[in-house]
């Protein structure tokens, strides 16, 4: 039995799409935290004061990014997203797009 046959036997359930959406969101959220952290820049995290608005240390950002990468990876695996599931990929990318837009709006004031 090939891998494609196994995928056809186990189609994605509705909750796989939700998990895929959050996988995209977590993986995308890791990027700004990781880049700022390894660059030595303070950047907002949920652990700042006030949460999400104050600045956290570069180390906190790297750790938060690594948590987001791990969570996103695990969610991606659970979601069963693959190249055969066009709807699954679409929803995964919608998660990425929405968190990107939300982050650009929330962190707009950080540059000022």
ChimeraX attribute file (.defattr): number of C-alpha atoms within 10 A of each C-alpha:
attribute: neighborCount
match mode: 1-to-1
recipient: residues
	/A:1	5
	/A:2	6
	/A:3	8
	/A:4	9
	/A:5	9
	/A:6	10
	/A:7	14
	/A:8	10
	/A:9	9
	/A:10	9
	/A:11	11
	/A:12	17
	/A:13	10
	/A:14	10
	/A:15	11
	/A:16	20
	/A:17	21
	/A:18	16
	/A:19	24
	/A:20	27
	/A:21	26
	/A:22	24
	/A:23	30
	/A:24	24
	/A:25	22
	/A:26	24
	/A:27	23
	/A:28	23
	/A:29	20
	/A:30	22
	/A:31	17
	/A:32	16
	/A:33	27
	/A:34	24
	/A:35	16
	/A:36	19
	/A:37	22
	/A:38	12
	/A:39	11
	/A:40	14
	/A:41	16
	/A:42	17
	/A:43	23
	/A:44	24
	/A:45	20
	/A:46	15
	/A:47	16
	/A:48	15
	/A:49	12
	/A:50	11
	/A:51	12
	/A:52	15
	/A:53	17
	/A:54	15
	/A:55	20
	/A:56	21
	/A:57	17
	/A:58	21
	/A:59	17
	/A:60	21
	/A:61	28
	/A:62	22
	/A:63	15
	/A:64	20
	/A:65	25
	/A:66	17
	/A:67	15
	/A:68	22
	/A:69	20
	/A:70	16
	/A:71	17
	/A:72	24
	/A:73	16
	/A:74	13
	/A:75	22
	/A:76	23
	/A:77	15
	/A:78	14
	/A:79	23
	/A:80	18
	/A:81	23
	/A:82	14
	/A:83	8
	/A:84	11
	/A:85	13
	/A:86	11
	/A:87	14
	/A:88	23
	/A:89	18
	/A:90	15
	/A:91	21
	/A:92	23
	/A:93	19
	/A:94	17
	/A:95	22
	/A:96	20
	/A:97	16
	/A:98	15
	/A:99	19
	/A:100	17
	/A:101	10
	/A:102	11
	/A:103	14
	/A:104	11
	/A:105	10
	/A:106	13
	/A:107	14
	/A:108	10
	/A:109	9
	/A:110	11
	/A:111	5
	/A:112	5
